[in-house]
């Protein structure tokens, strides 16, 4: 069976190192350490954007009822794919400790970051024994992107990671790197049944925690198995691992995993932007594609090259068929390309070739870091940044603590448009319509239509009262021109928003 340098096969170093070699080995580690310190400081601030409200709401519901949490966003008894094993752990932590869900999410961020860093280290060590390889790979993962800032859960750019570090997607990505490392060892060493069954359970855990990252993990695993071309003794164990994983997915009690395959068109519309501005967002990754070509020429069954090909194929198929949610498989193409670029800089051919690669990669990483320099503002605040850096800073969302201080309680139903509805449930209330697509909420469209009618200037007072009563609404968050016989103004918040109490 073909093998590659790994932690199983340490590389001997008998030749003395000159100063430049020592610097080249230590510099990536030092820079990576600084990036980690930055991310740890970001965790303290926990900037709000994207899906943070959804995950906070999920922890809220589980901390109140582990057995029957209901829909995390609206007052309805439905399952939710957000009730994953990891969120169940966080809900238990909140319930047992009484800590705020945002404190629990900070703890989750620390665990996820540790998993990610250690997972990258372990997986890269299966590809190269060079001491600088893991740190260089980590820097490529966070900086080798493009000149246009891009952030999305499940993607590892620095800015995206800073905003999503407490999300289940980062936890699942950390597990995925460990999964690939463990699987690589298993196919190389002929591991026993217990190891393979553990791999099957881990595969299911990743899929349950974040389904899109689970697809990426699956493509990476498939590439690993194809590259290793395991013999007949391994195939029954691989089959048992798959069977156990599928059984875990089927038995998970909080939602029907396999029902997600019939998700509606809402997911496609949400993910269509993944196919826009590809060159600007990911242009620097082309350096990794060049590295993959070189690796593929040296070894036609290179696992990173196969991993990239599978990811690119799924991503392209999604764009061609209109299944834009398949675009979430893009990390399966980005990650192997980013890793390949890093590995070429430390392992490729002669010293002159490695030096050239290192300089080119270094320049690309500096360019990528400059694009994401605004991430510093999540630690220092915008005012502390130099003007040119402040221009790259994206202001986080403002929370809705102010409505809780004004009297809104856990479980109250709040009428609000989509953007407020993405944050309000984080504190315990429900909204009339979910702020995110919900594949298990059958009347989601009807709820969204009700919200639109309520805020339409042409809707009669009688129709508004009917909507409020139908959904048990106690509060309204909206503009300052809603006062009328149904509601009474209570307080004002940021951005001209006003909180109204619904009158009996």
C-alpha positions in Angstrom: 0.0 0.0 0.0 1.2 3.5 -0.9 2.2 5.6 2.1 3.1 9.3 2.6 5.2 11.1 5.1 3.1 11.5 8.3 3.3 11.5 12.0 3.6 7.7 11.6 6.9 8.2 9.7 9.0 11.0 11.1 11.4 12.5 8.6 15.0 12.4 9.7 17.1 15.6 9.5 20.8 15.1 9.5 21.8 18.1 7.5 22.5 21.2 9.5 20.1 24.1 9.1 21.1 27.6 8.1 19.5 30.7 9.5 17.1 31.2 6.7 15.8 27.6 7.1 15.2 28.1 10.8 13.4 31.4 10.1 11.2 29.8 7.5 10.3 27.0 9.9 9.5 29.3 12.9 7.9 32.3 11.1 4.7 30.5 10.1 4.2 29.3 13.7 4.7 32.7 15.2 2.2 34.3 12.8 -0.3 31.5 13.3 0.0 32.0 17.1 -0.8 35.7 16.6 -3.9 34.8 14.5 -5.0 32.5 17.3 -4.6 35.2 19.9 -6.7 37.5 17.7 -9.4 34.9 17.5 -9.4 34.3 21.2 -9.9 38.0 21.8 -12.7 38.0 19.2 -14.4 35.3 21.3 -14.5 37.7 24.2 -16.3 40.3 22.1 -18.4 37.7 20.2 -19.5 40.0 17.4 -23.0 39.4 16.2 -23.8 38.7 12.5 -25.5 36.0 10.5 -26.9 33.0 12.3 -25.8 33.8 15.9 -29.4 34.5 16.9 -30.6 31.1 15.6 -27.9 29.2 17.6 -28.5 31.3 20.7 -32.3 30.6 20.4 -31.6 26.9 20.0 -29.6 26.8 23.2 -32.4 28.8 24.9 -35.0 26.2 24.0 -32.9 23.2 25.0 -32.0 24.8 28.3 -35.7 25.1 29.1 -36.7 21.7 27.8 -34.3 19.0 26.7 -37.1 16.6 25.7 -39.5 18.9 23.9 -37.8 22.2 22.9 -40.2 22.9 20.0 -39.4 25.2 17.2 -36.5 27.5 18.2 -37.9 30.6 16.5 -41.7 30.5 16.5 -44.2 29.2 19.0 -44.8 25.9 17.2 -44.2 22.3 18.1 -42.0 21.2 15.2 -38.6 19.5 15.0 -35.5 21.5 13.9 -32.2 20.5 12.2 -30.5 22.9 14.6 -31.1 20.4 17.5 -27.9 18.7 17.0 -25.8 16.6 19.4 -23.4 19.6 19.9 -26.3 22.0 20.6 -27.8 19.4 23.0 -24.5 19.5 25.0 -24.6 23.3 25.1 -28.2 23.3 26.2 -27.3 20.9 29.0 -24.4 23.2 30.0 -26.8 26.2 30.1 -29.4 24.3 32.1 -26.9 22.9 34.6 -24.9 26.0 35.2 -27.5 28.7 34.7 -25.1 30.7 32.6 -26.3 33.0 29.9 -26.6 31.4 26.4 -24.0 33.9 25.2 -21.5 32.8 27.8 -22.2 29.2 26.8 -21.6 30.2 23.1 -18.3 31.7 24.1 -17.3 28.4 25.7 -18.5 26.6 22.6 -16.3 28.9 20.5 -13.2 28.0 22.6 -13.9 24.3 22.2 -14.5 24.6 18.5 -11.3 26.7 17.9 -9.3 24.1 19.8 -10.8 21.3 17.8 -10.1 23.1 14.5 -6.5 23.9 15.3 -5.7 20.5 16.6 -7.6 18.9 13.7 -5.7 20.9 11.1 -2.4 19.9 12.8 -3.3 16.2 12.8 -4.5 16.0 9.3 -1.6 18.0 7.8 0.8 15.7 9.7 -0.6 12.8 7.6 0.4 14.7 4.5 3.8 16.1 5.6 6.2 15.7 8.5 7.8 19.1 8.0 7.6 21.1 11.2 6.3 24.2 9.5 3.6 22.4 7.5 0.7 22.6 10.1 1.2 26.4 10.8 1.6 27.2 7.1 -1.5 25.2 6.3 -3.5 27.1 9.0 -2.4 30.4 7.6 -3.4 29.3 4.1 -6.8 28.2 5.3 -7.5 31.7 6.8 -5.8 34.0 4.4 -5.6 32.4 0.9 -8.9 33.7 -0.4 -9.4 36.7 -2.6 -9.4 40.5 -2.8 -13.2 40.7 -2.1 -14.1 40.0 1.6 -16.2 36.9 1.9 -17.9 35.4 5.0 -20.2 32.4 5.3 -20.6 29.7 7.9 -18.6 26.6 7.0 -15.9 28.7 5.3 -12.6 29.3 7.0 -11.5 32.8 6.0 -10.3 34.8 9.0 -13.2 37.3 8.9 -15.7 34.5 8.4 -14.2 32.5 11.3 -14.2 35.5 13.6 -18.0 35.9 13.0 -18.9 32.2 13.1 -16.4 30.7 15.6 -19.3 29.9 18.0 -21.4 28.3 15.3 -21.9 24.5 15.0 -20.2 24.7 11.5 -16.8 25.5 13.1 -17.2 22.6 15.6 -18.1 20.3 12.7 -15.1 21.5 10.6 -12.8 20.8 13.6 -14.3 17.3 13.9 -13.9 16.9 10.1 -10.1 17.5 10.1 -9.8 14.9 13.0 -12.0 12.6 11.0 -9.8 12.8 7.9 -6.7 12.3 10.0 -8.1 9.3 11.8 -9.4 7.8 8.5 -6.0 8.3 6.9 -4.4 6.4 9.7 -7.0 3.6 9.5 -6.6 2.9 5.8 -2.8 3.0 6.0 -2.4 0.8 9.1 -5.2 -1.7 8.6 -7.1 -0.6 11.8 -9.5 -3.0 13.5 -13.3 -3.1 13.7 -13.5 -0.8 16.7 -11.7 2.0 14.9 -13.9 1.8 11.9 -17.1 1.8 13.9 -15.8 4.8 15.7 -15.2 6.5 12.4 -18.8 5.7 11.3 -20.2 7.3 14.5 -18.0 10.3 14.0 -19.1 10.7 10.4 -22.8 10.7 11.6 -22.0 13.2 14.4 -20.5 15.7 11.9 -23.5 15.3 9.6 -26.0 15.9 12.5 -24.1 18.9 13.9 -23.9 20.7 10.5 -25.3 19.1 7.5 -23.4 21.1 4.9 -20.0 20.5 6.6 -21.0 16.9 6.8 -21.1 16.8 3.0 -17.6 18.3 2.9 -16.4 15.8 5.4 -17.9 13.0 3.3 -16.2 14.1 0.1 -12.9 14.3 1.9 -13.4 10.8 3.3 -14.3 9.5 -0.1 -11.1 11.0 -1.6 -9.0 9.5 1.2 -10.4 6.0 0.6 -10.0 6.2 -3.2 -6.5 7.4 -2.8 -5.5 4.6 -0.4 -7.3 1.9 -2.5 -7.8 -0.3 0.5 -7.7 -4.1 0.1 -10.5 -6.5 0.6 -10.0 -7.0 4.4 -10.8 -3.3 4.8 -14.0 -3.2 2.8 -16.3 -5.1 5.3 -15.1 -2.7 8.0 -15.8 0.3 5.8 -19.2 -1.1 5.1 -19.9 -1.6 8.9 -18.8 2.0 9.5 -21.2 3.3 6.9 -24.0 1.2 8.3 -23.5 2.4 11.8 -23.3 6.0 10.7 -26.6 5.7 8.8 -28.2 4.0 11.8 -27.1 6.9 14.0 -28.6 9.4 11.5 -31.8 7.4 11.4 -32.2 7.1 15.2 -31.4 10.7 16.1 -34.7 11.7 17.9 -34.7 15.5 17.4 -35.3 15.7 13.7 -35.6 13.5 10.6 -32.2 13.8 9.0 -33.2 12.2 5.7 -36.2 14.6 5.4 -33.7 17.3 4.7 -33.1 16.0 1.2 -36.5 17.3 0.3 -35.8 20.9 1.5 -37.7 23.4 -0.5 -36.7 26.2 -2.9 -36.0 28.6 0.0 -32.6 27.1 0.5 -31.7 27.5 -3.2 -32.5 31.2 -3.2 -30.5 31.8 0.0 -27.4 30.1 -1.5 -27.4 31.6 -5.0 -24.9 34.3 -3.9 -22.3 31.6 -3.4 -22.0 31.4 -7.2 -21.4 35.2 -7.6 -18.0 37.0 -7.8 -16.0 33.8 -7.7 -12.7 35.3 -8.9 -12.9 38.2 -6.5 -13.7 36.1 -3.5 -11.5 33.1 -4.2 -8.9 34.2 -6.7 -5.9 33.6 -4.6 -6.9 29.9 -4.2 -5.8 29.5 -7.9 -2.3 29.2 -6.4 -3.4 26.1 -4.7 -4.9 24.8 -7.9 -1.5 25.0 -9.5 0.0 23.2 -6.5 -2.7 20.5 -6.9 -1.7 20.0 -10.6 1.9 19.5 -9.5 0.8 17.0 -6.8 -1.4 15.2 -9.3 1.5 14.8 -11.7 3.6 13.3 -9.0 0.9 11.0 -7.8 -2.3 10.3 -9.8 -4.0 9.2 -6.6 -3.0 12.2 -4.5 -5.8 12.6 -1.8 -5.8 16.4 -2.0 -6.2 16.4 -5.7 -9.0 13.9 -5.5 -10.7 15.9 -2.7 -10.5 19.0 -4.8 -12.0 17.3 -7.9 -14.9 15.9 -5.9 -15.7 19.3 -4.3 -15.4 21.2 -7.6 -17.6 18.7 -9.3 -20.4 19.0 -6.7 -20.1 22.8 -6.7 -20.3 23.0 -10.5 -23.2 20.6 -10.6 -25.1 22.8 -8.2 -24.6 25.9 -10.4 -25.5 24.1 -13.6 -28.7 22.5 -12.3 -29.9 25.4 -10.1 -29.4 23.5 -6.9 -27.5 26.4 -5.4 -27.5 24.9 -1.9 -24.9 22.5 -3.3 -22.6 25.5 -3.3 -22.0 24.8 0.4 -19.8 22.0 -0.8 -17.3 24.6 -2.1 -15.0 24.2 1.0 -14.4 20.7 -0.3 -12.5 22.4 -3.2 -11.1 25.3 -1.3 -9.6 23.4 1.6 -7.5 20.9 -0.4 -6.3 23.7 -2.7 -5.3 25.9 0.3 -3.5 22.9 1.9 -1.7 22.0 -1.3 -0.4 25.6 -1.7 1.0 25.4 1.9 2.6 22.0 1.4 4.3 23.0 -1.8 6.0 25.8 0.0 7.6 23.4 2.5 8.0 20.1 0.7 8.2 20.7 -3.1 11.3 19.5 -4.9 14.6 21.3 -4.6 15.4 24.1 -2.1 15.2 26.7 -4.9 11.7 25.5 -5.8 10.5 25.5 -2.2 11.9 29.0 -1.8 10.1 30.3 -4.8 6.9 28.7 -3.6 7.4 30.2 -0.2 7.8 33.7 -1.5 4.8 33.5 -3.8 2.7 32.0 -1.1 3.9 34.6 1.4 2.9 37.4 -1.0 -0.6 35.8 -1.5 -1.1 35.4 2.2 -0.1 39.1 2.8 -2.7 40.1 0.2 -5.3 38.0 1.7 -4.6 39.2 5.2 -4.9 42.8 4.0 -8.3 42.1 2.6 -9.4 40.8 6.0 -7.6 43.5 8.1 -10.9 44.9 9.3 -11.3 41.8 11.5 -9.0 43.6 14.0 -11.9 45.9 14.6 -13.9 43.1 16.3 -11.3 43.3 19.1 -10.3 47.0 19.1 -13.5 48.7 17.9 -13.6 50.7 14.7 -12.4 54.0 16.2 -9.0 52.4 17.2 -8.2 51.3 13.6 -6.2 53.4 11.1 -8.4 54.9 8.4 -7.4 52.5 5.7 -8.1 49.5 7.9 -11.3 51.0 9.3 -12.6 51.2 5.8 -12.5 47.4 5.7 -14.3 46.9 8.9 -17.9 45.6 8.9 -20.0 46.7 11.8 -21.6 43.8 13.7 -25.3 43.7 14.2 -26.9 45.5 17.2 -28.7 43.2 19.6 -32.2 43.4 21.0 -31.4 43.5 24.8 -33.3 46.7 24.9 -36.7 45.1 24.3 -36.0 42.7 27.2 -35.3 45.5 29.5 -38.6 47.1 28.5 -40.6 44.1 29.7 -40.6 41.5 27.0 -40.3 38.0 28.6 -39.3 34.5 27.6 -41.9 32.9 25.4 -43.7 36.1 24.4 -44.6 36.4 20.7 -43.2 39.4 19.0 -44.3 40.7 15.6 -41.2 41.8 13.7 -39.8 41.9 10.2 -37.1 39.4 9.0 -33.9 41.1 10.2 -35.2 41.7 13.8 -36.7 38.2 13.7 -33.1 36.8 13.2 -32.1 38.2 16.6 -35.1 38.5 18.9 -35.5 34.7 19.6 -31.9 34.7 21.0 -33.2 36.2 24.2 -36.1 33.9 24.6 -39.2 35.4 22.8 -40.7 34.0 19.7 -41.5 35.8 16.5 -44.5 35.3 14.2 -42.4 34.3 11.2 -39.0 32.7 11.3 -36.0 34.9 10.3 -34.5 31.9 8.5 -35.8 29.2 6.1 -37.4 26.4 8.1 -37.9 23.2 6.2 -40.1 21.6 9.0 -42.4 24.6 9.6 -45.2 23.9 7.1 -47.0 27.2 7.5 -43.8 29.3 7.2 -45.1 30.9 4.0 -48.4 31.8 5.6 -46.6 33.3 8.6 -44.4 35.4 6.4 -47.4 36.7 4.5 -49.1 37.6 7.7 -46.0 39.7 8.8 -46.0 41.5 5.4 -49.7 42.3 5.6 -49.4 43.6 9.2 -46.6 46.1 8.2 -48.3 47.1 4.9 -49.5 50.7 5.2 -52.7 49.7 3.4 -53.8 47.0 5.9 -56.9 47.9 7.9 -56.8 48.1 11.7 -59.3 45.2 11.9 -57.0 43.0 9.8 -54.0 43.9 11.9 -56.0 43.0 15.1 -57.0 39.7 13.6 -53.3 38.8 12.8 -52.2 39.8 16.3 -54.9 37.6 17.8 -54.3 34.6 15.5 -50.6 34.3 16.5 -51.0 35.4 20.1 -48.7 38.5 19.6 -48.0 40.5 22.7 -45.4 42.9 21.3 -44.5 44.6 18.0 -41.1 45.8 16.9 -41.3 48.2 14.0 -41.1 51.7 12.7 -42.4 54.7 14.7 -45.7 55.1 12.8 -47.6 52.1 14.0 -49.4 53.7 17.0 -53.1 52.9 16.9 -56.0 51.3 18.8 -54.2 47.9 18.9 -50.8 48.8 20.2 -49.2 51.3 22.7 -45.7 52.7 22.3 -43.3 51.5 25.1 -39.8 52.5 24.1 -37.5 53.3 21.2 -34.3 51.4 20.2 -31.4 51.8 17.8 -32.1 52.6 14.1 -35.4 54.2 14.7 -37.1 51.0 15.9 -39.9 51.2 18.4 -41.3 48.6 20.8 -45.1 48.5 21.1 -47.2 46.6 23.6 -50.3 44.9 22.2 -53.4 46.0 24.0 -56.0 43.5 25.2 
